[in-house]
Amino acid sequence: MSCGAGGYQCARHRETRTVTTPAEKSERWALIVVLIGAASMLMLNLGGREFGVADVTRYAQMVMEMRYHDSLVPTIDGMPYHAAAPLAAWLPFASSRLLGGLTPATLLLPSALAAFATLLVIHRLTRALSYRTATIAVAFGALCYLTWIYGRQSRVDWVTAFAHIGAVGASYGACTTPGRRRLSWWLAGGLFLGLGVASKGLFAPGILAATLGPFVLYTRRWRAMIEGSVILLSVAALVTVAWFVPYSRVLGPEGTQLFVRVFLGQETVSKFGGDMGKSHGFFWYFLRGTPLLAPLTILAGIGMFRVFRRPKQAHPLIQLSASGVIFPVLLLSLAGGKHLRYLVPLVPAMAILSAWVVKPWFDAPGPRLRAVWFRTARIAGVILAAAGVAGIGVSVLWLSSLGYAILVGAAAVAGGIYAVRRARSPHAAFLGIFFAMAALISYDFAVFMPSSHAETQETYLELSRIIAPHLDDAEVLVVTDAELPREPAPPDSFSCSALSLYLMPRWIEMRDPDDLPDDAVVLARKLKPGRKVRLKIDWKRRGWTDEWYLLDPVR
């Protein structure tokens, strides 16, 4: 039969027509629902909080100064800042240029987009198992605490996670693809690794080696190990040279030496060696991360147990995912310096393992499990729907952002009702519960936090009146961060990053000049020499009073 007649194959062409079944349409709609929920958690009212403590406002300060000086060198108070990768400032700088100015939304947009792109890569990668497993993996990844916390901050951790899962996925494609097409996969993996190096330095290749190394050794893919080592590192090195050489010319010889010493030495060796105040014990990630990342930690733990119990029966992607959790965690646990955000690149592997474990429970649950799930789905649906109604009521009575409150509250109610009505279908009820939870998380970011942040701004204004008499007349103190992005500020002003980040009881106590963090030194250097400033902050809404001492460090 001729090519294309009736959709059959000919000798030169594969299938020319595909038929979408009702089940496939249902799975695609499920993916759309999950992606809408994930997008709301990451991007709804993204700039509503202005610049707060968790947003690391020094990045806004760097972007503001880069825009004012028309320079690509991140600076704080005119001094080059190398404690973070320049990409952490370049990305919001680019978004502010493209979108017309520095705002809280343009500052946070790169992280939110990177987190959402990571979820898309998770789906594309997990489709090797099944479409439904891929959708469940995206849902678990979106609901993870690290996703919606760090995905709405200005840190670069989700850019690193996107680069990591991209490099892992490309390497997996190279290992499982015969012929010359392997080369294109390795080249793509090298580009992703180069992005990881630009965002997190040597952390990126270290985590990638801990993920791929055990997998390649167990599966005895010796050729892939040699090819990957050469091509990945070569391409990543070329990408690094492509941005580092022009950047070093801008910095000059002394500036380049300082950048290498701080970024590679202090921010990699010293930080992970525990020399920067982040030292914790070996089991810190297990003790701190297990409750915060539940249920991913429990489900991923079950998945890893199954893989290590019968490794040959597991799909290669599941083997790789298990390797991408256990060995990076061991590597990070051996390091002295620890922080919960270092686990962000591990979220995709944990989500894939969790979906692999849960999917059979949804497809063919036993009578007892079906009964338990039926009751659980109905109870959860009622609670989530009630929470959506309560959220709308609270916003009407006390909070602002009524439009967002009605939107996400109605979504939570709809998801809860759907879970109750479809409780006999585990997969459908799960989608309803996910959508309702995504709406409630969005409510926290889009409605509640902007209202509480407005109250915090009053404290900043009060602090400006306290500090202002101790500053030279020629210097300007911008305490309300909302004033920062509107117009380029003169070089003798700064954004109060130190104030908003460190004058909080749960962050740090400043009792001595030597204890002042680098960002706080920016604030302290503005004080007149020999002056001791005592700040008494009355947190009336929080119920306590704190006294802070800023001593002018002579440096």
N, C-alpha and C positions, 0 to 999 in steps of 0.2 A: 504494500500500500504506500502511496506517495507520502512524502513528508508533510505532516500537519493535518492529514485527513483523520478526523475523529480524535485527534489528540494522541495518536500512537507515535512510536519512535521509528526513525529510519536509521540507516547505517551510519549517518554522519551526525545526527542530532539526537539529543536526549528528549525527554518529554517536553512537548511544546505547549501543553495546557494543563493547568492544575485545577482541581476542584476543591473548594473550601467546604468542609463538612460543618454541620451545626456545632459539633463539639469544638472544632477549631475556632469558629466565630466566638463561641462562649469564652474560650481561653484568651482570645485577643481582647475582648471586652474586659475580662478580669485584669489583664495587664494595664489597660487604659485606666481603670479604677485605681490600681495600685500606684501608677505613675502620677495621677492627679493628687492622691493623698500625699505622696512623697514630695511633690512640688509645693504643696501648701505648707508642709512642715518646714521646708527649706527657704521658701521665697515669699510667702504671704506677709505683706507689710514689713519687708526686710529692713527698711530704714526707720521703722517706727520708734525704736528705742533711742534714737540719737546715738551719741558715743558714750558707752557705759564701761564699767570696770572690766567685764568679761571680753570686751571687744579689743583689748590691747591697743589703746588709743595712740600709742607711739607710732603705729603704722600710719594713722591719719596725719600725725605731725610730719612724718617723713614725706608723705605724698604732698602735703601742703608746701613744704619747703622745696621739694623738687619742682613743683609747678611754679613757685615764685622765682626760683633761680634758673628755671629752664635747664635743669641738669638731670642726669640719670644716676647720680650718686646719692643714695639715701643719707640724709643728715638729720640730726636732732639738735636744734639750737646752733646750726651751722657747722657742727662737728660730724664727720662721717660715722655712720652707725653700721658696724659690721657684725653685731651679735646675732643677726638673722641674715638669711640668704637674701641677696638683692632682689630675687624674684618675688619675695614677700612684699616688697614695696613696688616693684615694677608692674605687677598684675593690677593692683588697685589704681596705680598711676595710669595705666592704659585704659582701664574702665572709666576712670574719671575724665580722661581725654575724649573717649568715644561718646560718653553720655552727657557731656557738657559741664562737668564740675565735680568736685569732691563732696560727696554726701555720705551719710551712713550707709545708704543702699549701695553706692558704687564701691565703697570700701569693702563691704561684705560679699558683693556679688561674685567675685572669683571663687571663693570657697564654696558658696552655694552651688554654683555651676559645676565645680569639680566633683562635689558630692553626688549631684544628680547624674553627671556623666558616668561616675563610678557605678551607680545602680544600673545604668544601661549596659555597661560592659559586663556586669554580673549576669544580666539576663542573656546577653549574647553568648557568653561562655557556657552557662548552665543549660542552654538549649541542647547541648550534646547529650544530656540525660533525658529531658522531656520538656515540652513547653510549659506544662503545669509546674514542674519542679523549678523552672526558671522564674516563673511569676512568684511563687512562694519565696524563693530566695531573695528577690527584690523587696518583697514585703518585709521579711525579717531584717534585711539590711537597712531599710528605711526606718524601722521602729527601733533600731539600736540606739542606745543612749549617746554613743559617740558620734552618730550621724547627725542628729538634730541639735546637738550641743555645739560641736566644732564646725558643723556645716554652716552655722550662722555666726561665726566669728571671723575675725580678720587674720587669724593664723593660717599658715600655709600647709597644715597637716593633711587636709583632704586633697590638695594638689599632689602631695607626695603619695597618698593612697591611690589616686587615679593613675599616677605614673607606675606605681607598683603593680596594680592589677592589670594594667595594660602590658607591662613587660612580662608578667607571669602568663597572661593569656596568649600573647604572641609566642612565647617560648613553648607553651603547650601545643599551640598550633604547629610550630616547627617540628616538635617531637612526634606528632601524630600525622604529619602530612608527608607523603612520599614524593620523590622527584625533586625537581628544581624549585618548586614552589616554597620549599623550606627557606630558601634565601630571603624571599620577601618577608616571611614571618620573622626571621632573625633581624632583618633590618628595622622592621617596625618595633621589635623589642628593644633594639639599641636606642631608637629615638625616645621611647618611653623611659628607658633607664637614664638617658641624658637629661630628660625633664626632671626625674627624681633627684639627680645629682644637683641640678640647678636650684631645687627647692629645699633639699635637706642635706646636701653634702654627701659624705661617705656613709651616712645612715642608709641611703637608698640601696647601693650595691650590697651592703652587709645583709639587709633584710632579704634581698632577692637571692643572694647566695644561700642563706639559711633555708629558703623555701625550695629552690630548685635543686640544690646539691643532694640532699637525701633522696629525693624523688628520682633523680637521674641515676644515682648509684644503685638504688634498689631495683629499678627497672632495667639496669645494665644498658643504658643508652649511651655507650661510650662515644660514638660518633657525634651524637647530639651534644654531649658534654664538651667535646673539643671545639665543634663548630660554634656552639653558644658562647663559650669562653672567649673565643677570638673575635667573633663578629659583634656580640653585645658590647664588650668592652671597647672595641675599636670605634664603633659608631658613637657610643656614649662619650668617648674621649674627644671625638671630632665635634660633637655638639657642645661639649664643655669649652673647647678651644674657641668655638665660634662666638661665644659670648664673653669668655674670660679675657681674650686678647684685647678686644676693643675697650672693655671695662678697665683693664689694667693701664691702658694708655691714658684714660681719663684720670685715673687715680694717681698716676706717676709712680716712680720706683718705691719711694717710702710708703705711699698709700697702699701699694700692692703688697708689700711685705706685711704691713699692719693687717690688711684684709686676710691674707693667708694665715697669719698667726692667730687672729681672733676667730675667723670662721672655721678653719680646719682644726686649729689647736684647742682654743677655749671652748668653742661650741660643739666640738665632736669628742675629742679626747677627754678634756676636763669635765664636760657635762656628763658624759656617760661613765666617766670614772668616779663620779660622785663628789667632785671637788667644788660644786657650785650650789651647795645647799639642797640637793635633791637625792641624797643618799638614803637608800632603804634596804631592808633585808631581802634575801633571795625569794621568799614567798610573798612579797608585797603585792605583786600583780594578781596572784591567786586570791589573796585575802581581800584586796580592794576591788579588783575587777569582777570577780564572780558575782557579787550581789548587784553591782551596777549594770552589768551586761546581761543579766538573766532576762529571758530564758535562753539567749544564745549560748551562754557558757554551758548550760546544762545539756541542751540539745547537741551542740558541737562536741561536748565531752562524750556523749553517747555515740556519736558518729565516729570519733577517733578511737574509742574502745572497739567498735565493730571492725574498723579498718585494721587496727593492729592485731586484732584477734584472728581475722582471716583476710590478710592483705591481698592475696591473689584473686579473691572473689569480688573485690571492689573495683569499680570503674576507675580507669586511670585518672580522670578528673577528681574523683573523690580521694584517691591516693595523694594527688598533688595538693588538694585542699587540706587534708590532714597534716601533710608535711608543712604547709603554709601557716599552720597554727602552732603546732607543738614546738617546732625547732626555732622559729623566731621568738616565741615566748621564752624558751630556754636561753637563747642568746641575750635577750633583754634582761632576763632575771640575773644572769651572771654579771651584767654591767652594774656598777655601783649606783650611777644616777638613774632615777626612774621617774616617769611621769605617765599618768593615765593616757594622755594624748599620743604617746608613742605606740599605743595599740591600734590606732586608727587604721593603718594599712592592713591589719589582720581581720577587719570586719568582713570584707568580701568572702574570704575563705570560711569564716565562721557561719556566714549566712548560707553559703552553699551546702555545708555539712548539715546545718539545721534543716534546710529544705529537704535534703536527701533522707533524713531521718523521719520527718513528719509526713512526707508525701504518701507512703504506704498506709499510714493511719487514716488519711483522708480518703484514699481510694477504696480500701476494703477493710474497714474497722470491724472487729468482732462484736458480737451482741453486747457484751458488757461495756466495751469501750464506746460503742455507739450510744448506749444509754447515758454514760457519764458525759460524753460530749454534748448530747442533747440538752441535759440539764445545765451544763456549764454555759453553753451558748445562749440559752434563754436568760439565765441570770445575768451574764455579762451584758447582753443586749439591753436589758431593762436598766441596769446601772448606768451604762453609757448614754442611753437616751435621756435618762433623768439628769445626768450631768450636763448634757447639751442644753436642756431646758433651764437648768440652774445657771449656766453660764450666761444665757441671754438675760435672765432676771437680774443677775448681779451687775451686768453691764448697764442695764437700764437704771438701776438704783444708784450705783456708786461710780462706775467707771465710764470712760469715754469710748471712742471707736465703736459706736453702736452698729454701724454697718458691718464691720468685720465680725462683731459678736453674733449678729443675726445669721451671717453667712456660715460661719464655722459651727455655731450652735445647731442650726438646721441640719447641717451635714452630719453632726454627731447623732442627732435624733434619727435621721434617715438610716444611718448605718446601724444603729442599735435596733430599730424596728425590723430592718432587713435580716439581721442576725436572729432575731426572735422568730420571724416567720419562716426562715429557711434553716432552722436549727437541726432538722433531720438530714440536711446535706452538709457534712463537715466542711467541705471546701467553700461552699457558698456562705455559710455562717462565718467562716474565718475571714472572708473578704469583707463582710459587714462589720465585724469587730475591728478589723484593721482600719477601715475607713473612718469609723467612729473615733478610734484612738488617735488617728492622724489629725482629725478635726480638733480634738481636745488639746493635743500638743500644739497645734497651730493657734488655738485660742490663747494659750499661755504666752506665746511669742508675739502674736498680733494684737492682743487686747490688753492682757494683764500687765505685761512688762513695760509697755510704753507708758501706762498710767503711773506705775510705781517709779519709773525713771524721771517723770516730771517732778515728783516730790524730791527726788535726790538732787535735781538741779538747784532747788532752793538752798540746800546745804552748801553746794559749790559757790553760790552767790554770796552766802554769808562768809565763807572762808576767804573769798576775794576781798571782802571789806576788812577782814582781820589782817591779811598778808600785805595788802597794798601799801600801808604806811611804811613798811620796812623795805620797800623797793626803791631804787633810784628813780627820780622823776622822769628820766628819759626812757625808762623801760615800761613795757606794756604787759600786763598779765591778763590773759584770756582764760577765764575760769569756766564759763559756760561753753562746753565743747560745741554746742549747737551754733555758736557764733563763728566757729573756725572755718567751715568750708565755704561760706558765702562769698568772700572776696579774698584774694591773696593778701596775706598779712606781712607786715614789715619784718625784716630778719631779726629784730630785737624782741620779738614776741614769741610766745610758745603756747601750747594748747592745754596746759595743765594735765598732760598725760600722767606725770608723776603723781599729781594730786588725786586724780580719779582712780588711778590704779593702786596706789600704795597707802593712801590715807583711809584705809578700811581695816577694822580690827581683825578680820579673818585673814588678812594677807601678811602683814609684817609690822613689827614695832620698830620705830626709829628712835633709839635712845642715844646713839653715839654717831659721830660723823663716819666712822669706819663701817658702821652697819648700814649706811645708806646705799640702796641699790643704784645702779648707773642712772636709771631714769630719774630717780629722786635727786641725784646730784645736779641735774639740770635745773631743778627748782632751787636747790640750795645755793648754787652758784649765783643766782640772781639776788641773793640777800646781801646787804651791806656787810663788809668785813667786820668780824668780831661780834656780830649781832646774834643773839640767841632768841629764837621766836618760839613762844609757847602757844600751841593751838589747842583750844578746848572745844571739842565737838560734842554737842548735845544731841544725841540721836533720840529725839522724843518719841518718834514712831516705833523705835526698836527697843526702847526701854533701858538704855544704858548711856553712860557718859565716858568719854575717853579723852585723855590728854596726850598730845604728841609734841615732841621736841625736835625742832629742826635747827641744827647747828651749822653755821657756815664753814664748810671744810676748806682749809687753806691748801690748795693743790695746784 
